[in-house]
Amino acid sequence: MIVYNRQTKELEKEKEFGGKAVDFLYNRPLGRLLLNIVNRPFISWLASVYYKSAFSKNKIKDFIEKYEINDSYRKYKNFNDFFIRECPYEKCADDEFPALADSRLLIKDVTDCFRIKKSVYDVSSLTGGKFSKEAFRGYKALIFRLSMQDIHRHIYPDRGYNVLSYKIKGLLNSVRPVSEKYKVFHTNSRKVTLYRCRKLGKVLETEVGALLVGRMVTHKRKHFEKFDERGYFEFGGSTIILLVNPEKVRFDEDILSNSEQNIETIVKRGERIGKIL
């Protein structure tokens, strides 16, 4: 998987945790048979039991070394404790739009049917039929794909309040490109939230569970400030899809240009990705 690194201004190959196993599940006949079991929520639950146990602690050091993570190997109770760790981050200015999480970002136009990589989606299916296809027509879809080595905590982009929130039961397929034909943003377990912001107006956020993601944890709060932590994902990669009115934000040109070529841009939580108008 090729991604764009904003710091080096170069394209680079992304390191993938368990890449061979995921490729086997999605690209081999036997693997696809096993996938019908592996992507069930109860398998995710079993995996979470292991990663929350002391037996998983010995995986932390190897993970840190493989992904060159800047961590002093603090005392963690288990691998999940390490995975949901909190770290300080730099915040952009108040008139700038921040990345919600450490992730790889694509920005797409929302039409009745819009394409993300090789799959076609619509707002109605994305939200479990709660909103119509036309509800957010003309908006921008920001797709933040969190990789295994990322900090799995995410924030609010502006001051505001939550209007409604609900969960959609589903499968737990990988959110990597190898699973694109499975339309994971329509079939995976999801949490959908509509909120209104001081500067951004109406915003729709969908958190998408993924292979071996045991829980999507959201902090309970009615009102929030910009940069307040919205929640975190437990073990596994995952995705956040944010629908934003482009009349409220002018997104950075490098991200838009990369997105037109279906190239994800590496961003960091709190980093500027656009100018709030």
Secondary structure, 3 states (H helix, E strand, C coil): CEEEECCCCEEEECCCCCHHHHHHHHHCHHHHHHHHHHCCHHHHHHHHHHHCCHHHHHHHHHHHHHCCCCCCCCCCCCHHHHHCCCCCCCCCCCCEEECCCCEEEEEEECCCCEEECCEEECHHHHCCCCCCCCCCCCCEEEEEEECCCCCCEEECCCCEEEEEEEEECCECCCCCHHHHHHCHHHHECEEEEEEEECCCEEEEEEEECCCCCCCEEECCCCEECCCCEEEEECCCCEEEEEEECCCCEEECHHHHHHHHCCCEEEECCCCEEEEEC
